[in-house]
Amino acid sequence: MIERHFAAGPAALGDEHAVNAFLSLRSAIECGEVRAASPDAESTTGWRVNAWVKQGILLGFRLGSLVEMPPVGFSFVDKNTYPVRHFGPVDGVRVVPGGSSVRAGAYVARGVVCMPPMYINAGAYVDEGTMVDSHALVGSCAQIGKHVHLSAAAQIGGVLEPVNASPVVIEDDVLVGGNCGVYEGTIVRKGAVLAAGTILTRGTPVFDLVNGTVLRATEEMPLIIPEDAVVVPGSRAVTKGKGKEWGLSLYAPVIAKYRDDKTDLSTALEDLLR
Ligand SMILES: CC(C)(COP(=O)(O)OP(=O)(O)OC[C@H]1O[C@@H](n2cnc3c(N)ncnc32)[C@H](O)[C@@H]1OP(=O)(O)O)[C@@H](O)C(=O)NCCC(=O)NCCS
């Protein structure tokens, strides 16, 4: 149904069947029953893009009209030992409104912690026990595994268009350090660690010092960070032309090692915060 209403283009506007199909899809995503991408052992990347789900999310944008939204408060759930403080003008403290949002059509599993301000966009899937820290973004359709730590200001890019483009996938037990950026369908395999400030895109070569290889995206495959890799931000010398003459270097993420006991210690999470 979604594919049919999507293919109908502007003709779907005002069609109540199209709206109902979209609303069913939106609920199914929110329950985690359907996903924009799902694990698939038969696929070369280990992930299958469900293009029809992304079409459905786009359909929701086409069918929606602009309305003034009443100011509904986001619901808050936290330890009763740390209630919200109240300030008045007499306190002389500015409290800027706004904060975290989880958009309809995103799946957020039990045990996920959302630290303000963070944003989870439509079509995203965030699995159990994951921490989404302050200023982190989970872009549209991004797939985040179990017990992932998205540190402060980590940006996980979204992909709605083109509909067959793979979303960014962060698999179970990954630590994405502060200020990292993972974009353009990059897949970060289970247990990997991205040190603070690591940026990964389709165009970023990653230098694996352990195996002596350079990892790159290809026409068919996104950039894939291997299981348990510890990636740190580095740089490489420009070896020709003006870049060499001027002594420039380019940003180059480096796999400095694969996860060991020390990494487990460095990345251990504070259970009490959960
Ligand atoms: C990657 C990280 C987890 C350290 O892991 P680790 O397994 O203890 O790594 P090690 O200290 O053994 O370092 C391995 C190599 O990478 C280098 N390295 C480690 N962290 C690095 C970083 N952030 N940038 C550049 N190089 C780094 C080390 O110097 C070492 O190389 P060397 O042997 O040539 O000296 C840690 O640096 C990190 O970035 N943590 C995330 C912090 C963060 O963002 N917290 C979020 C709070 S909201």
The ligand as an SDF file (V2000), in Angstrom:
LIG
                    3D

 48 50  0  0  0  0  0  0  0  0999 V2000
   39.6570    5.8360   22.0700 C   0  0  0  0  0  0  0  0  0  0  0  0
   39.6240    5.9030   23.5830 C   0  0  0  0  0  0  0  0  0  0  0  0
   38.4040    5.1810   24.1040 C   0  0  0  0  0  0  0  0  0  0  0  0
   40.8690    5.2650   24.1680 C   0  0  0  0  0  0  0  0  0  0  0  0
   40.8580    3.8530   23.9610 O   0  0  0  0  0  0  0  0  0  0  0  0
   42.0850    2.9860   24.4920 P   0  0  0  0  0  0  0  0  0  0  0  0
   41.8440    1.5800   24.0620 O   0  0  0  0  0  0  0  0  0  0  0  0
   42.2820    3.2260   25.9480 O   0  0  0  0  0  0  0  0  0  0  0  0
   43.2690    3.5860   23.6370 O   0  0  0  0  0  0  0  0  0  0  0  0
   44.8330    3.7280   24.0340 P   0  0  0  0  0  0  0  0  0  0  0  0
   45.0010    4.7760   25.0580 O   0  0  0  0  0  0  0  0  0  0  0  0
   45.4280    2.3670   24.2910 O   0  0  0  0  0  0  0  0  0  0  0  0
   45.3760    4.2990   22.6680 O   0  0  0  0  0  0  0  0  0  0  0  0
   45.6860    3.5290   21.4980 C   0  0  0  0  0  0  0  0  0  0  0  0
   46.4640    4.4430   20.5420 C   0  0  0  0  0  0  0  0  0  0  0  0
   45.5800    5.4670   20.0350 O   0  0  0  0  0  0  0  0  0  0  0  0
   46.0530    6.7560   20.4290 C   0  0  0  0  0  0  0  0  0  0  0  0
   44.8790    7.5180   20.8620 N   0  0  0  0  0  0  0  0  0  0  0  0
   44.0080    7.1970   21.8480 C   0  0  0  0  0  0  0  0  0  0  0  0
   43.0220    8.0820   21.9130 N   0  0  0  0  0  0  0  0  0  0  0  0
   43.2540    8.9950   20.9440 C   0  0  0  0  0  0  0  0  0  0  0  0
   42.5770   10.1500   20.5150 C   0  0  0  0  0  0  0  0  0  0  0  0
   41.4150   10.5310   21.0920 N   0  0  0  0  0  0  0  0  0  0  0  0
   43.1030   10.8600   19.4810 N   0  0  0  0  0  0  0  0  0  0  0  0
   44.2560   10.4630   18.8870 C   0  0  0  0  0  0  0  0  0  0  0  0
   44.9400    9.3680   19.2650 N   0  0  0  0  0  0  0  0  0  0  0  0
   44.4460    8.6510   20.2850 C   0  0  0  0  0  0  0  0  0  0  0  0
   47.0060    6.5170   21.5820 C   0  0  0  0  0  0  0  0  0  0  0  0
   47.9880    7.5080   21.6670 O   0  0  0  0  0  0  0  0  0  0  0  0
   47.5850    5.1670   21.2180 C   0  0  0  0  0  0  0  0  0  0  0  0
   48.5730    5.3050   20.2100 O   0  0  0  0  0  0  0  0  0  0  0  0
   50.1390    5.0670   20.5920 P   0  0  0  0  0  0  0  0  0  0  0  0
   50.2030    3.6780   21.1060 O   0  0  0  0  0  0  0  0  0  0  0  0
   50.8170    5.2870   19.2840 O   0  0  0  0  0  0  0  0  0  0  0  0
   50.4370    6.0960   21.6320 O   0  0  0  0  0  0  0  0  0  0  0  0
   39.6150    7.3740   24.0880 C   0  0  0  0  0  0  0  0  0  0  0  0
   40.7380    8.0680   23.5810 O   0  0  0  0  0  0  0  0  0  0  0  0
   38.3800    8.1570   23.6650 C   0  0  0  0  0  0  0  0  0  0  0  0
   38.3630    8.8640   22.6670 O   0  0  0  0  0  0  0  0  0  0  0  0
   37.2970    8.0320   24.4740 N   0  0  0  0  0  0  0  0  0  0  0  0
   36.0600    8.7070   24.2130 C   0  0  0  0  0  0  0  0  0  0  0  0
   35.9670    9.9420   25.0770 C   0  0  0  0  0  0  0  0  0  0  0  0
   34.6400   10.5790   24.9120 C   0  0  0  0  0  0  0  0  0  0  0  0
   34.3100   11.0640   23.8530 O   0  0  0  0  0  0  0  0  0  0  0  0
   33.8360   10.5490   25.9710 N   0  0  0  0  0  0  0  0  0  0  0  0
   32.4860   11.0050   25.8650 C   0  0  0  0  0  0  0  0  0  0  0  0
   32.0190   11.6810   27.0800 C   0  0  0  0  0  0  0  0  0  0  0  0
   30.3860   12.3870   26.7960 S   0  0  0  0  0  0  0  0  0  0  0  0
  1  2  1  0
  2  3  1  0
  2  4  1  0
  2 36  1  0
  4  5  1  0
  5  6  1  0
  6  7  2  0
  6  8  1  0
  6  9  1  0
  9 10  1  0
 10 11  2  0
 10 12  1  0
 10 13  1  0
 13 14  1  0
 14 15  1  0
 15 16  1  0
 15 30  1  0
 16 17  1  0
 17 18  1  0
 17 28  1  0
 18 19  1  0
 18 27  1  0
 19 20  2  0
 20 21  1  0
 21 22  1  0
 21 27  2  0
 22 23  1  0
 22 24  2  0
 24 25  1  0
 25 26  2  0
 26 27  1  0
 28 29  1  0
 28 30  1  0
 30 31  1  0
 31 32  1  0
 32 33  2  0
 32 34  1  0
 32 35  1  0
 36 37  1  0
 36 38  1  0
 38 39  2  0
 38 40  1  0
 40 41  1  0
 41 42  1  0
 42 43  1  0
 43 44  2  0
 43 45  1  0
 45 46  1  0
 46 47  1  0
 47 48  1  0
M  END
$$$$
